[in-house]
Amino acid sequence: MKPYLFHSSFNANIILFIGILLLLLLLCNQSEARITTATELSKVNLYADFGFHFAGQASINLERQIYSGKKTTWYGRGGVGTAGIIMANGGFGALGAITMLTGKGNKHFEINGGTFIGKDTEHDEIFVYPLIDFGYRYQKPEGGFIFKAKLGFLGIGIGLGYAF
């Protein structure tokens, strides 16, 4: 699958700036009234994520809790890294996504949906990949070590990190 490409005159710095700005707004402008305390999963997660198969992806991600209910917890996710599809385009970029976790113990079903926007290193063009992942996450409610296993658009992968 060939990703959507912008014309090379499109400025990649503007896209990265907007992505970083949205991430900062998400992290700094959280209303505590929107976050319920039905169960207390961590408010902030930091992890490295790797995927491979028909595509490759590696990123460092920061998640901020935006909602916690009785059965689900939602996080806003931002990250930076690299992605590419075999025999196609790829390069460095940024991602924005929403993560949903189910379960309230240590073991969670996870769904991620978002977009990776990067700059092709070979053709000097902007590319956009959809991020859709389903997986398992081990994460204690009080925080600490995170382990993720996923299957999605960019293949299978793992993630390791820490919850605060």
C-alpha positions in Angstrom: 0.0 0.0 0.0 1.5 3.3 -1.0 1.0 6.1 1.5 -0.5 9.5 0.7 2.2 11.9 -0.4 2.2 15.6 -0.3 4.1 17.6 -3.0 7.7 18.2 -2.0 7.2 21.9 -1.7 4.9 21.3 1.3 6.9 22.2 4.4 7.4 19.2 6.8 8.4 21.6 9.6 4.9 23.0 9.7 3.4 19.5 10.2 5.9 18.6 12.9 5.3 21.9 14.6 1.5 21.5 14.6 1.9 17.9 15.9 4.1 19.0 18.8 1.8 21.9 19.6 -1.2 19.6 19.8 0.7 17.2 22.0 1.7 20.1 24.4 -1.9 21.3 24.5 -3.1 17.8 25.3 -0.6 17.4 28.1 -0.8 20.9 29.6 -4.5 21.7 29.2 -6.2 18.8 30.9 -9.3 19.5 32.9 -9.3 17.3 36.0 -13.1 17.5 35.9 -13.1 15.3 32.8 -10.9 12.6 34.4 -13.0 10.5 36.7 -11.5 8.4 39.5 -13.5 5.2 39.0 -10.2 3.3 38.8 -6.7 4.7 39.0 -4.5 3.7 36.1 -1.5 5.9 35.6 -2.0 9.4 34.3 1.2 9.4 32.2 2.9 6.6 30.2 6.2 6.7 28.4 7.3 3.8 26.2 9.3 2.8 23.1 7.3 0.9 20.5 8.7 -1.3 17.6 6.8 -3.0 14.8 7.8 -5.0 11.7 6.4 -7.1 8.9 5.4 -5.5 5.6 6.4 -2.3 7.2 8.7 -1.1 9.9 8.1 1.4 12.7 10.0 2.6 15.8 8.8 5.4 18.0 9.1 6.9 21.5 5.6 7.7 22.8 4.1 9.8 25.6 0.5 9.1 26.7 -1.7 11.3 28.9 -4.9 9.9 30.4 -7.9 11.8 29.2 -10.7 9.7 30.7 -11.0 6.8 33.1 -14.3 5.0 33.6 -15.4 1.7 35.2 -14.4 -0.5 32.2 -12.2 1.7 29.9 -9.4 4.2 30.1 -8.6 6.5 27.3 -5.2 8.2 26.6 -4.1 10.8 24.1 -0.8 9.7 22.5 2.0 11.6 20.8 5.3 10.4 19.7 8.3 10.8 17.4 10.1 8.1 15.4 10.5 6.5 12.0 8.2 4.4 9.8 8.2 3.0 6.3 6.7 0.3 4.1 9.0 -2.2 2.4 9.7 -1.2 -1.2 8.0 2.2 -0.6 8.6 5.4 1.2 9.6 6.1 4.8 11.5 8.3 7.2 11.4 10.3 10.4 8.2 11.9 11.7 5.7 12.3 14.4 2.5 10.6 15.4 -0.8 11.4 17.1 -3.2 8.8 18.3 -5.9 7.8 20.8 -5.5 4.7 23.0 -8.3 2.8 24.6 -7.5 0.2 27.4 -10.1 -2.2 28.8 -9.7 -4.1 32.1 -8.6 -2.7 35.4 -6.0 -5.1 36.8 -2.6 -5.7 35.3 -3.8 -7.1 32.0 -5.5 -5.0 29.4 -6.9 -5.2 25.8 -5.6 -2.2 23.9 -6.8 -0.4 20.7 -4.8 2.5 19.1 -6.0 4.7 16.2 -4.2 7.6 14.8 -1.8 8.9 12.2 2.0 8.9 11.5 3.2 11.9 9.5 6.8 11.9 8.2 9.3 13.1 5.7 10.5 10.6 3.1 14.3 10.6 3.2 14.7 9.5 -0.4 12.2 11.6 -2.3 11.9 14.6 0.0 8.1 14.3 0.3 5.7 14.1 3.2 3.9 10.8 3.8 1.0 9.9 6.0 0.4 6.3 7.4 -2.7 5.4 9.4 -2.0 3.8 12.7 -4.5 1.0 13.8 -3.3 -1.5 16.4 -4.9 -4.1 18.5 -3.0 -5.7 21.3 -2.3 -6.7 24.9 -0.8 -4.4 27.5 0.6 -5.4 30.9 0.4 -2.3 33.1 -0.2 -2.2 36.9 -2.8 0.3 38.1 -0.3 2.0 40.4 2.2 2.5 37.6 5.6 1.0 36.9 6.7 -1.3 34.1 4.7 -1.5 30.8 4.9 -4.3 28.3 2.9 -4.2 25.0 2.3 -6.7 22.2 0.4 -5.5 19.1 -0.9 -6.4 15.7 -1.8 -3.7 13.3 -1.4 -1.8 10.0 2.4 -1.7 10.3 2.7 -5.3 11.3 3.4 -7.0 14.6 5.3 -5.4 17.4 6.2 -4.8 21.0 6.6 -1.9 23.4 8.4 -1.4 26.6 8.1 1.5 29.0 7.1 3.0 32.3 3.8 4.3 33.7 3.8 7.3 36.2 
